[in-house]
């Protein structure tokens, strides 16, 4: 570390530029993946694919409420982003909820909450975490330590959403 006469940490503009370009280089594939997943979400939404999948999931009946967080969990596990998973599955959740007479706001919240517990097993998150702590190539070790927690939290969220939508439906009523 380089400290100036005031005892503060200081960097030259050259050092700042080098760190910035090194960071951009390390994160290039994560950035490309994020852009491609968002592009996929737009294609799926505009082509009607998410609505079609939503109609399919509506066939699950009241059990859809239990599996709704799983969609968010899978979406974030694949995309690495809760925002991306919401972009990908929001229309699906609303379509299925409306077809089943469930609260669409609850199903959207379930998607997001399921996504939060999927974040810890996302390949992007694992890669970024491994890079940040100089453990590149050891993502599988990190995954093994968190996957059980992720599944456990997912089951808890699924049960809570199911109870809110079916047993304790007064907590999240369907507004006409």
C-alpha positions as CSV (number, residue, x, y, z in Angstrom):
1,X,0.0,0.0,0.0
2,X,1.1,3.5,-0.7
3,X,0.3,6.1,1.9
4,X,0.8,9.9,1.5
5,X,2.1,12.3,4.0
6,X,-1.3,12.6,5.7
7,X,-1.4,8.8,6.3
8,X,-4.0,8.2,3.7
9,X,-4.0,5.5,1.1
10,X,-3.3,7.0,-2.3
11,X,-3.2,5.6,-5.8
12,X,-1.9,7.1,-9.1
13,X,-4.3,7.4,-12.0
14,X,-2.3,4.8,-13.8
15,X,-2.9,2.3,-10.9
16,X,-6.6,3.1,-10.9
17,X,-6.8,2.5,-14.6
18,X,-4.9,-0.8,-14.4
19,X,-7.2,-2.1,-11.6
20,X,-10.2,-1.0,-13.6
21,X,-9.1,-2.7,-16.8
22,X,-8.1,-5.8,-14.8
23,X,-11.5,-6.0,-13.2
24,X,-13.3,-5.5,-16.5
25,X,-11.3,-8.3,-18.0
26,X,-12.0,-10.7,-15.1
27,X,-15.7,-10.0,-15.3
28,X,-16.2,-10.0,-19.1
29,X,-17.9,-13.4,-19.3
30,X,-20.3,-12.6,-16.4
31,X,-21.2,-9.4,-18.2
32,X,-21.8,-11.2,-21.5
33,X,-24.0,-13.8,-19.7
34,X,-26.1,-11.1,-18.1
35,X,-26.7,-9.3,-21.4
36,X,-27.6,-12.6,-23.2
37,X,-30.0,-13.7,-20.4
38,X,-31.8,-10.4,-20.5
39,X,-32.1,-10.7,-24.3
40,X,-33.6,-14.1,-23.9
41,X,-36.1,-12.8,-21.4
42,X,-37.3,-10.1,-23.9
43,X,-37.5,-12.7,-26.7
44,X,-39.5,-15.1,-24.5
45,X,-41.9,-12.3,-23.3
46,X,-42.5,-10.8,-26.7
47,X,-43.0,-14.1,-28.5
48,X,-45.5,-15.3,-25.9
49,X,-43.5,-18.1,-24.6
50,X,-43.7,-17.1,-20.9
51,X,-47.5,-16.8,-21.2
52,X,-47.7,-20.3,-22.8
53,X,-45.5,-21.7,-20.0
54,X,-47.7,-19.9,-17.4
55,X,-50.8,-21.5,-18.9
56,X,-49.1,-24.9,-18.6
57,X,-48.2,-24.3,-15.0
58,X,-51.8,-23.2,-14.2
59,X,-52.7,-26.9,-14.8
60,X,-51.1,-27.7,-11.5
61,X,-54.1,-26.1,-9.7
62,X,-53.6,-25.0,-6.1
63,X,-50.2,-26.8,-6.1
64,X,-48.9,-24.0,-8.4
65,X,-48.7,-21.8,-5.3
66,X,-46.2,-24.3,-3.8
67,X,-44.1,-24.4,-6.9
68,X,-44.2,-20.7,-7.8
69,X,-41.0,-19.9,-5.8
70,X,-39.3,-22.7,-7.5
71,X,-39.6,-20.9,-10.8
72,X,-37.8,-17.8,-9.3
73,X,-35.2,-20.1,-7.7
74,X,-34.5,-21.8,-11.1
75,X,-34.6,-18.5,-12.9
76,X,-31.9,-17.0,-10.6
77,X,-29.9,-20.2,-10.5
78,X,-29.7,-20.0,-14.3
79,X,-29.5,-16.3,-14.9
80,X,-27.6,-15.1,-11.8
81,X,-30.0,-12.2,-11.3
82,X,-33.3,-11.8,-9.5
83,X,-34.0,-8.9,-11.9
84,X,-33.4,-11.2,-14.9
85,X,-35.5,-14.0,-13.4
86,X,-38.3,-11.6,-12.8
87,X,-38.1,-10.3,-16.4
88,X,-38.1,-13.9,-17.6
89,X,-41.0,-15.2,-15.4
90,X,-43.2,-12.3,-14.3
91,X,-45.7,-12.7,-17.1
92,X,-45.7,-16.5,-16.5
93,X,-46.5,-16.0,-12.8
94,X,-49.3,-13.5,-13.5
95,X,-50.9,-15.6,-16.2
96,X,-50.9,-18.7,-14.0
97,X,-52.2,-16.8,-10.9
98,X,-55.0,-15.2,-12.9
99,X,-56.0,-18.6,-14.4
100,X,-56.1,-20.1,-11.0
101,X,-57.7,-17.3,-9.1
102,X,-54.6,-16.7,-7.0
103,X,-53.2,-13.3,-6.0
104,X,-50.8,-12.4,-8.8
105,X,-48.9,-10.0,-6.4
106,X,-48.3,-13.0,-4.1
107,X,-47.0,-15.1,-7.0
108,X,-44.7,-12.3,-8.2
109,X,-43.4,-12.0,-4.6
110,X,-43.0,-15.8,-4.5
111,X,-40.9,-15.6,-7.7
112,X,-38.7,-12.9,-6.3
113,X,-38.3,-14.6,-2.9
114,X,-37.5,-18.0,-4.5
115,X,-35.0,-16.1,-6.6
116,X,-33.3,-14.7,-3.5
117,X,-32.6,-18.2,-2.2
118,X,-31.4,-19.3,-5.6
119,X,-28.8,-16.5,-5.8
120,X,-26.3,-18.4,-3.7
121,X,-26.1,-21.3,-6.2
122,X,-26.0,-19.2,-9.3
123,X,-23.0,-20.0,-11.5
124,X,-22.5,-16.3,-12.0
125,X,-22.6,-15.6,-8.3
126,X,-20.2,-18.5,-7.6
127,X,-17.8,-17.3,-10.3
128,X,-17.9,-13.7,-9.0
129,X,-17.4,-14.8,-5.4
130,X,-14.6,-17.2,-6.3
131,X,-12.9,-14.4,-8.3
132,X,-13.3,-11.9,-5.5
133,X,-11.5,-14.1,-3.0
134,X,-8.9,-15.5,-5.3
135,X,-10.5,-19.0,-5.5
136,X,-10.9,-19.2,-9.3
137,X,-11.6,-22.8,-10.3
138,X,-12.9,-23.7,-6.9
139,X,-16.5,-22.7,-7.5
140,X,-17.6,-26.3,-6.9
141,X,-16.3,-26.2,-3.3
142,X,-18.4,-23.1,-2.6
143,X,-21.4,-24.7,-4.3
144,X,-21.2,-27.8,-2.2
145,X,-21.2,-25.7,1.0
146,X,-24.3,-23.6,0.0
147,X,-26.6,-25.9,-2.0
148,X,-28.1,-27.6,1.0
149,X,-29.0,-24.2,2.5
150,X,-30.5,-23.0,-0.7
151,X,-32.8,-26.1,-1.0
152,X,-33.8,-25.7,2.7
153,X,-34.7,-22.1,2.4
154,X,-36.5,-22.8,-0.9
155,X,-38.7,-25.4,0.9
156,X,-39.5,-23.0,3.7
157,X,-40.5,-20.3,1.1
158,X,-42.7,-22.8,-0.9
159,X,-44.6,-23.8,2.3
160,X,-45.1,-20.2,3.3
161,X,-46.4,-19.2,-0.1
162,X,-48.7,-22.2,-0.3
163,X,-50.2,-21.5,3.1
164,X,-50.7,-17.8,2.2
165,X,-52.5,-18.6,-1.0
166,X,-54.6,-21.6,0.1
167,X,-54.9,-22.0,3.9
168,X,-54.4,-18.4,5.1
169,X,-55.7,-16.8,1.9
170,X,-57.1,-13.8,3.9
171,X,-53.4,-12.7,4.3
172,X,-53.1,-12.2,0.5
173,X,-56.6,-11.9,-0.9
174,X,-57.3,-11.8,-4.6
175,X,-58.4,-8.3,-5.6
176,X,-60.8,-8.2,-8.5
